[in-house]
Amino acid sequence: MRHIMVMNAKGGCGKSTLATNIASYFATEGAAVALADYDPQRSGLDWIERRPDNRAKIVGVSGFDDGLRRVPRSADILVIDAPARTHNKELADLVKHAETIIVPVLPSTIDMQASDRFIKELKSVGKVEKKGVKIGVVANRVREYTLIFEELDEYLTAARVPYLAALREAQNYVRAYTRGLGIFELPEYLAWPDWEQWDPLVKWLRSKRSQP
């Protein structure tokens, strides 16, 4: 079973959006997918409950209640929506369950500063130091051609982890979430710009470079 974790200690950075869309992508590709939601607000589990019966099934796991004890053994992919404000021992314990970690970062000075500290802490975790897990960063909810996005783009480019994609702020993510869908399940005429932005992230997730 492959474990893909979406995490950042800074709340409100779009972890659940990335996690649900990663889960739906692999499910539409034919994988058996489970999504472990550690957010007590149940964003991921609510999304699964909205998911139409005629779409590829995704199993929801209440990480905030049971951890990963109820993950089905038949799953090919487990996407973990990690909790915010995770540090120290709790962070190290969570990282033990991952082979791949995606860190979303918003275009704001506060988020960049917080993410810089978090990535340094994450890289000091034993499993990461021993290269037992791969880390990638994503610029999330960006508005192109703004000064703050240019600042974020420069920051992530200089970061010593793979800078995978820049995802725009778009109503398509709201449309998809409210219907229990992922961005790849929206009509092409509507979502093709977002598909293009996701393409390098998807290719990295599918490549050996994203796994130990």
C-alpha positions in Angstrom: 0.0 0.0 0.0 1.3 3.4 -1.0 0.9 6.2 1.7 0.7 9.8 0.4 0.4 12.4 3.1 -0.6 16.1 2.7 0.6 18.1 5.6 1.6 21.6 6.8 1.5 22.8 10.4 0.0 26.0 9.2 -3.8 25.7 9.0 -6.0 26.9 6.2 -3.4 26.1 3.4 -5.7 23.8 1.4 -4.5 20.4 2.6 -8.0 18.9 2.3 -8.4 20.2 -1.3 -5.2 18.6 -2.3 -5.9 15.4 -0.5 -9.4 14.9 -2.0 -8.1 15.7 -5.5 -5.2 13.3 -5.2 -7.5 10.6 -3.9 -10.0 11.1 -6.8 -7.2 11.1 -9.4 -5.9 7.7 -8.4 -9.4 6.4 -8.0 -10.4 7.4 -11.5 -7.2 5.7 -12.7 -8.5 2.4 -11.3 -6.6 2.2 -8.0 -8.3 1.1 -4.8 -8.1 4.3 -2.7 -8.7 5.2 0.9 -8.7 8.7 2.4 -7.7 9.2 6.1 -9.1 12.5 7.4 -7.4 13.8 10.6 -9.4 17.1 10.5 -12.1 17.1 13.2 -14.1 19.3 10.8 -14.5 16.2 8.6 -13.8 18.1 5.3 -12.6 14.9 3.6 -15.2 12.6 5.0 -18.0 15.1 4.1 -16.6 15.2 0.6 -16.8 11.4 0.4 -20.4 11.4 1.6 -21.3 13.7 -1.3 -19.6 11.5 -3.8 -22.0 10.1 -6.4 -22.6 6.3 -6.5 -21.6 6.1 -10.1 -18.1 7.5 -9.5 -15.0 5.5 -8.5 -15.3 4.5 -4.8 -13.1 6.0 -2.2 -13.1 4.7 1.4 -13.2 7.2 4.2 -11.2 6.7 7.4 -11.8 8.8 10.5 -8.2 9.5 11.4 -9.1 11.9 14.1 -11.0 9.1 15.9 -9.2 5.9 15.1 -5.9 6.8 13.5 -5.2 4.4 10.6 -6.6 1.3 12.3 -9.6 1.1 10.0 -7.8 1.4 6.7 -8.8 -1.5 4.4 -6.0 -3.8 3.6 -7.2 -4.0 0.0 -6.3 -0.3 -0.6 -3.6 0.4 -3.2 -3.3 4.1 -2.2 -3.9 5.7 1.2 -4.1 9.5 1.1 -3.6 11.0 4.5 -5.0 14.5 5.2 -2.8 15.3 8.2 -3.9 17.7 11.1 -2.6 21.2 11.4 -0.4 22.3 14.2 1.5 19.1 14.1 5.0 19.2 15.7 7.7 17.3 17.6 6.7 13.7 18.5 3.3 13.9 16.9 4.9 14.9 13.6 7.5 12.1 13.8 4.7 9.6 14.5 2.7 10.7 11.5 5.7 10.7 9.2 6.2 7.0 10.0 3.1 6.3 8.0 4.2 8.1 4.8 6.4 7.4 1.8 5.5 10.6 0.1 4.6 14.0 1.6 3.1 17.0 -0.2 3.3 20.4 1.5 0.9 23.1 0.2 2.0 26.7 0.7 -0.2 29.7 0.2 1.0 33.0 -1.3 1.3 35.1 1.9 4.3 36.2 3.9 2.9 34.5 7.0 2.4 31.2 5.2 5.9 31.3 3.7 7.5 32.0 7.1 5.5 29.3 8.8 6.2 26.8 6.0 9.9 27.5 6.0 10.0 26.6 9.7 7.8 23.5 9.2 9.8 22.2 6.3 13.0 22.5 8.3 11.4 20.6 11.2 10.1 18.0 8.8 13.5 17.5 7.2 14.9 16.8 10.7 12.6 13.9 11.3 14.6 10.7 11.3 12.7 8.9 8.5 13.1 11.9 6.3 16.8 12.3 7.1 17.3 8.6 6.2 15.5 9.3 2.9 12.7 6.9 3.8 10.2 9.5 2.6 10.1 12.0 -0.3 8.9 15.6 0.1 7.5 17.9 -2.5 6.0 21.4 -2.2 3.0 23.0 -4.0 2.1 26.6 -4.4 -1.6 26.6 -3.7 -4.5 29.1 -4.4 -2.3 31.4 -6.4 -3.2 34.3 -8.5 -0.7 34.6 -11.4 1.0 37.9 -12.2 0.7 39.2 -8.6 3.7 40.3 -6.6 3.0 37.9 -3.8 2.9 34.9 -6.1 6.2 36.0 -7.6 7.6 36.1 -4.1 6.2 32.6 -3.3 7.5 31.3 -6.7 11.0 32.5 -5.9 10.8 31.1 -2.3 9.7 27.6 -3.5 12.2 27.6 -6.3 15.0 28.2 -3.9 13.7 25.6 -1.4 15.8 22.4 -1.2 12.8 20.2 -2.0 11.1 19.6 -5.3 8.7 22.4 -6.3 6.0 20.4 -8.0 3.2 22.8 -9.2 1.5 26.1 -8.8 -2.3 25.7 -8.6 -4.6 28.6 -9.2 -7.4 29.9 -7.0 -10.4 28.8 -9.0 -14.1 28.1 -8.5 -13.6 24.7 -10.1 -12.3 23.4 -6.8 -15.5 24.6 -5.0 -17.7 23.1 -7.8 -15.9 19.8 -7.5 -15.9 19.6 -3.7 -19.6 20.4 -3.3 -20.4 17.5 -5.7 -18.0 15.0 -4.1 -15.8 15.1 -7.2 -12.2 15.8 -8.0 -10.9 18.4 -10.5 -10.2 15.6 -13.0 -13.8 14.5 -12.9 -15.1 17.9 -14.1 -15.8 18.4 -17.9 -12.7 19.1 -19.9 -14.1 22.4 -21.4 -14.4 23.7 -17.8 -11.3 22.2 -16.0 -8.6 21.9 -18.7 -6.5 24.9 -17.3 -6.5 23.1 -13.9 -5.6 19.8 -15.4 -2.6 21.4 -17.0 -1.4 22.9 -13.7 -1.8 19.5 -12.0 0.1 17.6 -14.7 3.6 18.0 -13.2 2.3 17.1 -9.7 0.6 14.0 -11.0 3.6 12.9 -13.0 5.8 13.3 -9.9 3.4 11.3 -7.8 3.4 8.5 -10.4 7.2 8.5 -10.8 9.8 6.6 -8.8 11.3 10.0 -7.8 8.4 10.5 -5.4 9.0 7.2 -3.6 11.9 6.0 -1.5 
